[in-house]
Amino acid sequence: MLHRDSLGNNLEVLPGDVNWMTAGRGIVHSERETIEVKASQHRLHGIQA
């Protein structure tokens, strides 16, 4: 999973990793699958709280 945000952070989150993020006013973020992950059949589980 690729995490990107409007502060310029770009991080690949691997299975078993935890990505801690403290959101602030006006910070935009997204999580997307990598091209390699999209190329194969897979399951994706995640939680965002």
Residue pairs with C-beta under 8 A, 6 or more apart in sequence:
1 12
1 13
1 31
1 32
1 33
1 34
1 37
1 44
1 46
2 10
2 11
2 12
2 13
2 31
2 32
2 33
2 34
3 9
3 10
3 11
3 12
3 13
3 19
3 21
3 29
3 30
3 31
4 10
4 11
4 29
4 30
4 32
5 21
5 27
5 28
5 29
5 30
6 26
6 27
6 28
6 29
7 27
11 19
12 34
13 19
13 31
21 29
23 29
31 46
31 48
33 44
37 44
